[in-house]
């Protein structure tokens, strides 16, 4: 695999990323997995009314109903030979771990993120570079029901910004809606490395 999902989506703009981010978003060394550890300054949702929905989504490893500060987390990224990138993020809330799983693929030249253990929620992402950082905004959503791919209204907008500053990698993700504002978020910093894959 010569190019990663993000390199294919960004094209020549990948050269405008901070050098440390270029290495992170490039294709990993053959036979390796990426592992990150860090702390989220904030993670989760403050909206109590959304907890039943978020609790259901937690059973699908998409989102979760907890909210906290100073939350330790780990991430594991596995790249497939066809270019897909599968991620598993573990949030260590006091007394409970929550997991988010996703898989990124290129669909018609753009990154599509398939959220959940079964990829039941698909999000089309528009990626660019802003001040040497990766800047991503969602465009369209689909729900996968067995063999059906059902378009959804834009009930939420996903925004991601990944930057390198003060010697570490910082990520800031928000989900927002016109009526609720930001209703789910996580942001913090982490260290990342590649390890030889053992399966």
C-alpha positions, 0 to 999 in steps of 0.5 A: 500500500503506497498511499493512505486514505488521507493522502488520497483524499488530500492530494497535493495538499498533504504537503501543507501539513505539519511534518509530524502530521504528514508522517501520522497520516501517511501509510504505515510501515508494512506489517505494523499497527499504530498505537496512541495514548493520551488524555482527553481534556473533555470527552462525551456529551453534557446533554442529559436528554440525549442519554437514551439515544447515546446509550443505544449507540454505545451498544454499537460502539459509535458514541456513548452517554458519559461525560468527563474531563481528564479522560485517559484514552488509547487508540489502535489503527490498523491499515488494510492492504486495500487502503482502508483504515480501521480505528478503535478508541478506548475511553477510560471513564472512572469505573467504565470503559467506552469504545468507539470503532470506525473504518475509513475508506475512499469512496469516489475520491472522498473519505467516508467514515463507517462508524460502529463495529458493523459500520452501520452509520456512514459519514462523508467527510470533506478534508483540507489543510488549515494552518498546517493542521488537518481540518475535516467537516462532514457532508452527508450521512447514511444509515446501513440496514442490512443491504440497504443504504438509507440517506439521512438528513443532516441531523448533525455536523461532524468537525475534526481538527488535528494539529501539532503544537507544543511538541504533541499531537492534538485532536478536537472533534465536535458533533453539533446541531442547529438547535443543540449546538455542540452535543458531543465532543472530545479533545486532547493530546496524545503520543503515537507510535508504530509497532509490529503487528502480531494479529 
